[in-house]
Structure formats: C-alpha cells, structure tokens
Amino acid sequence: MREVVYDVGVIGLGALGSSSAWHAARKGMSVIGLEQFEFGHDQGSSHDTSRIIRHSYHRASYVALTFAAYDDWYDLEAETGEEFVTIAGGLDLFPQDAYISIDSYMNAMNAHDVEFELLEASDIAARWPQITVSDGTRGLFQARSGIVPAARSVLAMQNQARRHGATLLENSAVRSLEHNDDVYRLHTDTGAYDVKHVVIAADSWTAPLLAQLDFQLDLKITEEQVTYYEISNPEQFRPGNFPVWIWMDEPSYYGFPTYGEDTVKASHDVGGPTVTPETRSGQPDPVMEQTLQAFMNRTFPATGGVVRSKRCLYALPRDREMIISTVPNHPRVAVLLGSAQGMKFAACLGRFATELICGEEPSVDINDWRLDRPGITDPNFVPDWMN
C-alpha cells in the first residue's frame, strides 16, 4: 500500500501556522498540520484576546504589508461570517526626545497616502481626557487602527483549514525533519508524515528545526506579560471613545480599549526576562506588574487596580524584524516568524508562505523579511529591540 504524501506539512498551529494551513488548503493542496501542544494552548504567542492592527509603522514596506493584512482579515470574515477587525483608532505617543522617531512613522505613512493626524499634547488632552501626557508630547492618530482577536482567530483559521480538507493534529511535536529526494519526512511522537513542501511556523521553537536544514538562526526568547486593569467608567474606554495606543519611547508600552469585557489591557514591550521555552515561568511577575502600574497611573489615571496578568513568549531575531522567507537551499520550505508583531499580519502571512513554497511571486514585496538579511546573517549586527 502506497504511503500518503501530503502537499504541505505545517509545523506549528498558532496564528501563522493556522493561517498557512487555511491558505494552502483553500488553494486545493493536501495539508497536514502538526501542533506540539493541545489546540488552544497558552504556551506560545497566539493565545489570549486582543492584538493591535494598524497602518502606522516605521517603514514604508511595513505599511504596504498592512493593506494586505486588512484585506485578508476581511476575506476571513467573508468566509466565516464572523467579525475579526474592530476599528478603534490608534494613537502613537511620542514624548519629547523619544527614542523612536516620529518622522519615520510620518514618512512611511505618507509614502502610501495613509491619512493621519499630528497632535500636540493639548490636542490629546482635549480629545481624550482619560490620557495625561506632559508638554512636548506629540501624537499620531490613525483612524483605521484597531483590534483583531488572537485565540478566536486561530480557531477560525483552523476550522476553515479543516473545511477545505486539511488534517490538523495536536500533541504532535515534530522532532526531526528528514529530506529525501523530493520529500520531507516529519517525524513526530505519533508517527511520521511525508510532505512535498513545509511551512515552519514554530515561533520560539523555530531555531532547532532550521538547524536540521543547516541554517543557524539566533533568536532571543523573552517571557512577556500583559495586564488587565479595572475601570470605574467603562464607557470612557470603549472602542471609538478610547484608542489602541503605543508609547514610542524606551521603555515602550502599549494598550487597548475595552474588548469583550470591562477592563483595559496594557503591556511593557520587550520588558520580560530572557528565557527558553523550557525555563519560562508561566506565572505573573509582581515586579513587572508594579512597573507597568506606575506608568498606567501617570498616563491613564482613570484606570484602577490589576485584574489579572498573563504571560507569553517573544521570539526575536537581532533586528526584531519578521521572517517571511524560504530557507536557503530549501526552496520548498518556508519560515514564518512574527517577531512579536505577527498577529496583525497573520491572515496574510499564511498566504505568502503558500505562494513562496509554490514558487509564486507574493502580491506584496516581502524582501525585507528574508532569512539572508544582515540582521540574521551578520554576526556583528548590533541587536535593536525597539522597531
């Protein structure tokens, strides 16, 4: 009896892997998707509730990519009948002498005719009395920014992948990749699977898999924390009354209006300790809570005490850029890594991975996120986590 050979094997079924399974299956390819944990787990980067989606970015190539992201999120909405994009407006806050350049953001959006408003501190206070900033702080407001769900969208893409014929397996960690002629054999605890093409979307577990393909990837793994806060007047913090926001300085913070419950969520970006997937604690860190609480008390004084905190992993190359690329010497193997900003792009990144492994030209220029860029291949590249 001849063994089954799948067209595509997807390793990792978080947001980017589930998107890849969905796009490949809807293209008519046979798909086997392999997840090392149970579906819906909280061990990686695709769990919990809300993520920011925005056109506002520091480089024009990212802004171009955001249009594809919105289009594919709306495509997923059309296919499922569910709503995934919640428009709230987005406010980027640049204190005086901010570490991050406001000009780079304005130039990138201007390059793609994205409308935005440049606001002074008095404008911010007048529009959002919930926000307190010092004189000299400037804001960029972009009306189309908003929220996409994390766990709910992962489930939706998995369901659509299955509807198009994909086989998705949980508790099936890929222990090794074996390459023979035109077939990759994926060895798991539950069996081996032969595939013609591979998408690696394993986030913090990516580097060991690439090493088996003779490509060395240096990733910084950190354990981050998001915190939910009480609010006495939820109406003040509803989408439309309160934006998603990012504090564009070092340290950098970000947060959300209410989403699904009467709390607001915030986090310190790249504020957690360096860990490995095996040494992460998974437990709330009270010191990180205190640091964030002090910022929230200063900047959003109407927020109250901590409701809960949750942990997640960041997997970051030295340049903190995403990876959307085939593997050198393996043109039928694609790698997706979100670098702590992938969820907003999840709906389209799976499409790009499918196009890459099929030898097609993606609809958007993705050359900035190749594996052979200096931020990955140059051993002397100085890390920068503030992109």
C-alpha positions as CSV (number, residue, x, y, z in Angstrom):
1,M,0.0,0.0,0.0
2,R,1.5,3.4,-1.1
3,E,2.2,5.8,1.7
4,V,0.3,9.2,1.7
5,V,2.4,12.1,0.6
6,Y,0.8,15.5,1.6
7,D,1.4,18.6,-0.5
8,V,2.2,20.7,2.6
9,G,3.2,20.0,6.1
10,V,2.7,22.9,8.5
11,I,4.8,22.8,11.7
12,G,3.1,24.8,14.5
13,L,-0.5,25.8,14.5
14,G,-0.6,29.1,16.2
15,A,-1.7,32.1,14.3
16,L,0.8,31.9,11.4
17,G,0.7,28.2,11.0
18,S,-3.1,28.1,11.2
19,S,-3.2,30.8,8.5
20,S,-0.8,28.7,6.4
21,A,-2.9,25.6,6.7
22,W,-6.0,27.6,5.8
23,H,-4.5,29.3,2.7
24,A,-2.8,26.1,1.4
25,A,-6.0,24.0,1.9
26,R,-8.2,26.6,0.2
27,K,-5.7,26.6,-2.7
28,G,-6.6,22.9,-3.2
29,M,-3.4,21.5,-1.6
30,S,-3.5,18.5,0.8
31,V,-2.3,19.7,4.2
32,I,-1.1,18.0,7.3
33,G,-0.8,20.5,10.2
34,L,1.2,19.5,13.3
35,E,0.9,21.2,16.7
36,Q,3.2,20.1,19.6
37,F,0.7,21.1,22.3
38,E,-3.1,20.8,22.6
39,F,-5.2,23.2,20.4
40,G,-5.9,26.4,22.2
41,H,-2.8,26.2,24.5
42,D,-1.2,29.2,26.1
43,Q,2.5,28.1,25.8
44,G,3.4,30.4,22.8
45,S,2.3,33.7,21.4
46,S,-1.1,33.2,19.9
47,H,-3.4,32.9,22.9
48,D,-5.4,35.4,25.0
49,T,-7.7,38.0,23.5
50,S,-6.7,41.2,21.7
51,R,-3.9,42.3,19.3
52,I,-3.3,45.7,17.6
53,I,-3.8,46.1,13.9
54,R,-2.6,49.3,12.3
55,H,-1.3,51.1,9.2
56,S,1.1,53.2,11.4
57,Y,4.6,51.8,11.0
58,H,8.2,52.9,10.9
59,R,9.0,51.8,7.4
60,A,7.1,52.0,4.1
61,S,7.5,48.3,3.4
62,Y,5.6,47.5,6.6
63,V,2.8,50.0,5.7
64,A,2.4,48.3,2.3
65,L,2.1,44.9,4.1
66,T,-0.7,46.3,6.4
67,F,-3.0,46.7,3.4
68,A,-2.7,43.0,2.6
69,A,-3.3,42.2,6.3
70,Y,-6.6,44.1,6.4
71,D,-7.7,42.6,3.1
72,D,-7.1,39.1,4.3
73,W,-8.8,39.6,7.6
74,Y,-11.8,40.8,5.8
75,D,-11.5,37.8,3.5
76,L,-11.6,35.6,6.6
77,E,-14.7,37.5,7.8
78,A,-16.4,36.9,4.5
79,E,-15.6,33.2,4.6
80,T,-16.6,32.6,8.2
81,G,-19.4,35.1,8.7
82,E,-17.6,36.3,11.9
83,E,-16.2,39.7,12.7
84,F,-12.4,39.9,13.4
85,V,-11.5,43.6,12.8
86,T,-12.7,46.1,15.4
87,I,-11.9,49.7,14.4
88,A,-11.0,51.8,17.4
89,G,-8.5,54.4,16.1
90,G,-4.8,54.3,17.1
91,L,-2.7,56.8,18.9
92,D,1.1,56.6,18.8
93,L,2.5,58.8,21.7
94,F,6.0,60.3,21.3
95,P,7.3,62.1,24.4
96,Q,9.8,64.9,23.9
97,D,13.2,63.4,22.7
98,A,11.5,60.0,22.2
99,Y,13.8,57.1,21.4
100,I,11.6,56.2,18.4
101,S,11.5,58.8,15.5
102,I,8.1,60.3,14.8
103,D,9.4,61.4,11.4
104,S,10.0,57.8,10.3
105,Y,6.3,57.0,11.0
106,M,5.0,60.0,9.2
107,N,7.3,59.4,6.2
108,A,6.3,55.7,6.0
109,M,2.5,56.5,6.0
110,N,2.9,59.4,3.6
111,A,4.7,57.1,1.2
112,H,1.4,55.1,0.9
113,D,-1.1,58.0,1.3
114,V,-2.2,56.9,4.7
115,E,-4.1,59.7,6.4
116,F,-3.2,60.6,9.9
117,E,-3.4,63.5,12.3
118,L,-0.4,65.1,14.1
119,L,-1.5,66.1,17.6
120,E,0.1,68.2,20.3
121,A,-0.2,67.5,24.0
122,S,-3.1,69.9,24.3
123,D,-4.9,68.2,21.4
124,I,-4.5,64.8,23.0
125,A,-5.9,66.1,26.4
126,A,-8.8,67.7,24.7
127,R,-9.8,64.7,22.7
128,W,-9.1,62.0,25.3
129,P,-9.3,63.4,28.9
130,Q,-8.5,59.8,30.0
131,I,-4.9,60.4,28.8
132,T,-2.4,62.5,30.7
133,V,0.9,63.4,28.9
134,S,3.5,66.1,29.5
135,D,4.0,69.2,27.4
136,G,6.2,68.4,24.4
137,T,4.5,65.0,23.8
138,R,3.1,64.6,20.3
139,G,0.7,62.0,19.0
140,L,0.0,60.4,15.6
141,F,-3.7,59.4,15.3
142,Q,-4.6,57.0,12.5
143,A,-8.4,56.3,12.3
144,R,-8.3,52.8,10.8
145,S,-6.2,51.2,13.6
146,G,-8.0,48.7,15.8
147,I,-8.1,45.2,17.3
148,V,-8.0,41.7,16.0
149,P,-8.6,38.7,18.3
150,A,-5.9,36.2,19.0
151,A,-7.2,32.8,20.2
152,R,-10.6,33.3,18.4
153,S,-9.0,33.9,15.0
154,V,-6.6,31.0,15.4
155,L,-9.6,28.7,16.0
156,A,-11.4,30.2,13.0
157,M,-8.5,29.7,10.6
158,Q,-8.1,26.1,11.9
159,N,-11.8,25.5,11.3
160,Q,-11.5,26.9,7.8
161,A,-8.5,24.8,7.0
162,R,-10.4,21.7,8.0
163,R,-13.4,22.8,6.0
164,H,-11.1,22.9,2.9
165,G,-9.8,19.4,3.7
166,A,-6.7,19.9,5.9
167,T,-5.8,17.4,8.6
168,L,-4.7,19.1,11.8
169,L,-3.2,17.1,14.7
170,E,-2.5,18.3,18.2
171,N,0.1,16.8,20.7
172,S,2.3,16.0,17.6
173,A,5.6,17.7,18.1
174,V,8.0,17.5,15.1
175,R,11.2,16.0,16.5
176,S,13.1,15.9,13.2
177,L,13.0,16.7,9.6
178,E,14.5,14.3,7.1
179,H,15.0,15.3,3.4
180,N,15.0,12.6,0.8
181,D,14.8,13.4,-2.9
182,D,11.6,15.4,-3.3
183,V,10.0,14.6,0.0
184,Y,10.5,15.9,3.6
185,R,9.7,13.4,6.3
186,L,8.4,14.9,9.5
187,H,9.0,12.7,12.5
188,T,6.6,13.2,15.4
189,D,5.8,11.3,18.6
190,T,2.7,10.0,16.9
191,G,4.1,9.0,13.6
192,A,6.0,10.2,10.5
193,Y,4.5,12.2,7.7
194,D,5.8,12.7,4.2
195,V,5.3,16.1,2.6
196,K,6.4,17.8,-0.6
197,H,6.5,21.3,1.0
198,V,7.0,22.6,4.5
199,V,5.9,25.7,6.4
200,I,7.7,26.2,9.7
201,A,5.7,28.4,11.9
202,A,7.0,27.3,15.3
203,D,7.8,30.7,16.8
204,S,10.1,30.1,19.8
205,W,10.8,26.6,18.7
206,T,11.9,27.6,15.2
207,A,15.7,27.6,15.5
208,P,16.2,23.9,16.3
209,L,14.1,23.0,13.3
210,L,16.1,25.2,11.0
211,A,19.3,23.8,12.3
212,Q,18.2,20.4,10.9
213,L,18.2,22.2,7.5
214,D,21.7,23.5,8.1
215,F,20.6,27.1,8.8
216,Q,21.5,28.7,12.1
217,L,19.1,31.2,13.5
218,D,19.9,33.2,16.6
219,L,16.7,34.1,18.4
220,K,16.2,36.0,21.7
221,I,13.3,34.4,23.6
222,T,11.7,36.6,26.3
223,E,8.8,35.9,28.6
224,E,6.5,38.9,28.4
225,Q,3.4,39.9,30.4
226,V,0.1,41.6,29.7
227,T,-2.0,43.0,32.5
228,Y,-5.8,43.8,32.6
229,Y,-7.0,46.7,34.7
230,E,-10.2,47.7,36.4
231,I,-12.0,50.8,35.1
232,S,-14.7,52.7,37.0
233,N,-16.3,54.1,33.9
234,P,-16.2,51.6,31.1
235,E,-17.9,53.8,28.6
236,Q,-14.9,56.1,28.6
237,F,-12.8,53.3,27.4
238,R,-15.0,51.7,24.7
239,P,-13.6,51.5,21.1
240,G,-14.5,54.8,19.5
241,N,-14.1,56.6,22.8
242,F,-10.6,55.4,23.5
243,P,-7.9,54.2,21.0
244,V,-5.4,51.5,20.9
245,W,-2.1,53.2,21.9
246,I,1.6,52.8,21.8
247,W,4.2,54.7,23.9
248,M,7.0,55.3,21.5
249,D,10.0,55.5,23.8
250,E,12.4,53.3,25.8
251,P,10.8,51.7,27.7
252,S,7.9,51.2,25.3
253,Y,4.3,50.4,26.4
254,Y,1.1,49.6,24.5
255,G,-2.5,49.1,25.3
256,F,-6.2,48.7,24.3
257,P,-9.7,49.9,24.9
258,T,-12.2,47.5,26.3
259,Y,-12.6,44.3,24.3
260,G,-15.1,41.7,25.3
261,E,-15.1,42.8,29.0
262,D,-15.0,45.9,31.0
263,T,-11.2,46.0,31.5
264,V,-8.3,47.6,29.7
265,K,-5.2,45.7,28.8
266,A,-1.6,47.0,28.6
267,S,1.9,45.7,28.5
268,H,5.6,46.7,28.6
269,D,7.0,45.8,25.2
270,V,10.1,43.6,25.4
271,G,10.1,44.1,29.2
272,G,10.4,40.5,30.2
273,P,13.4,38.2,31.1
274,T,15.3,36.2,28.6
275,V,14.2,32.5,28.8
276,T,14.0,29.4,26.9
277,P,10.7,27.6,26.1
278,E,11.6,25.1,28.8
279,T,12.6,27.6,31.5
280,R,9.7,30.1,31.2
281,S,7.8,30.5,34.4
282,G,4.3,31.0,33.0
283,Q,3.4,32.8,36.3
284,P,2.6,36.5,36.7
285,D,5.6,38.6,37.8
286,P,4.7,41.1,40.5
287,V,7.7,43.4,39.8
288,M,6.6,43.7,36.1
289,E,3.1,44.5,37.3
290,Q,4.4,47.3,39.6
291,T,6.5,48.8,36.8
292,L,3.6,48.9,34.4
293,Q,1.2,50.0,37.1
294,A,3.3,53.1,37.7
295,F,3.2,54.0,34.0
296,M,-0.5,53.5,33.9
297,N,-1.1,55.6,37.0
298,R,0.8,58.5,35.4
299,T,-0.6,58.3,31.9
300,F,-4.1,56.8,32.3
301,P,-5.1,57.8,35.8
302,A,-8.7,56.6,35.4
303,T,-7.6,53.0,35.3
304,G,-7.7,51.1,38.5
305,G,-6.1,48.0,40.0
306,V,-4.8,44.8,38.4
307,V,-7.5,42.3,37.5
308,R,-5.1,39.6,36.1
309,S,-1.8,39.2,34.3
310,K,-0.8,36.6,31.7
311,R,2.5,35.6,30.2
312,C,3.5,34.9,26.6
313,L,6.7,34.4,24.6
314,Y,8.5,36.7,22.2
315,A,10.9,35.2,19.7
316,L,13.2,37.9,18.2
317,P,15.9,38.0,15.6
318,R,18.6,40.6,16.3
319,D,16.9,43.2,14.2
320,R,13.4,42.4,15.6
321,E,12.1,42.0,12.0
322,M,9.6,39.3,11.0
323,I,10.7,36.4,8.8
324,I,8.7,35.6,5.7
325,S,11.1,33.5,3.6
326,T,12.1,30.3,2.1
327,V,15.2,28.5,3.6
328,P,18.5,28.8,1.7
329,N,19.0,25.6,-0.4
330,H,15.4,24.5,0.5
331,P,13.1,26.5,-1.8
332,R,10.1,24.3,-0.8
333,V,10.4,25.2,2.9
334,A,9.1,28.5,4.1
335,V,9.6,30.0,7.5
336,L,7.2,32.4,9.2
337,L,8.2,34.3,12.4
338,G,6.1,37.2,13.7
339,S,8.8,38.6,16.0
340,A,6.2,39.8,18.4
341,Q,4.2,41.7,15.7
342,G,2.9,38.9,13.6
343,M,-0.7,38.6,14.8
344,K,-1.9,41.7,12.9
345,F,-0.4,40.2,9.7
346,A,-1.5,36.6,10.5
347,A,-4.3,36.5,7.9
348,C,-2.0,37.3,5.0
349,L,1.3,35.7,6.1
350,G,-0.1,32.2,5.6
351,R,-0.9,33.2,2.0
352,F,2.6,34.5,1.4
353,A,4.1,31.3,2.8
354,T,1.9,29.2,0.5
355,E,2.9,31.4,-2.5
356,L,6.6,31.0,-1.6
357,I,6.6,27.2,-1.4
358,C,4.7,27.0,-4.7
359,G,7.3,29.2,-6.4
360,E,4.9,32.1,-6.9
361,E,5.6,35.8,-6.6
362,P,3.8,37.2,-3.5
363,S,1.5,40.1,-4.2
364,V,3.5,42.3,-1.8
365,D,7.2,42.8,-1.8
366,I,8.5,40.8,1.2
367,N,12.2,41.0,0.5
368,D,12.8,42.9,3.8
369,W,11.9,39.8,5.7
370,R,14.2,37.3,4.0
371,L,16.4,34.9,6.0
372,D,19.5,36.1,4.3
373,R,19.4,39.7,5.6
374,P,22.2,41.2,7.7
375,G,20.1,41.2,10.9
376,I,20.2,37.4,10.7
377,T,23.4,36.5,8.9
378,D,25.8,39.2,10.1
379,P,27.4,38.0,13.4
380,N,28.4,41.7,14.2
381,F,24.9,43.1,13.8
382,V,24.0,45.1,16.9
383,P,20.6,44.0,18.3
384,D,17.8,46.5,18.3
385,W,14.5,45.5,20.0
386,M,12.8,48.9,19.5
387,N,11.5,48.6,15.9
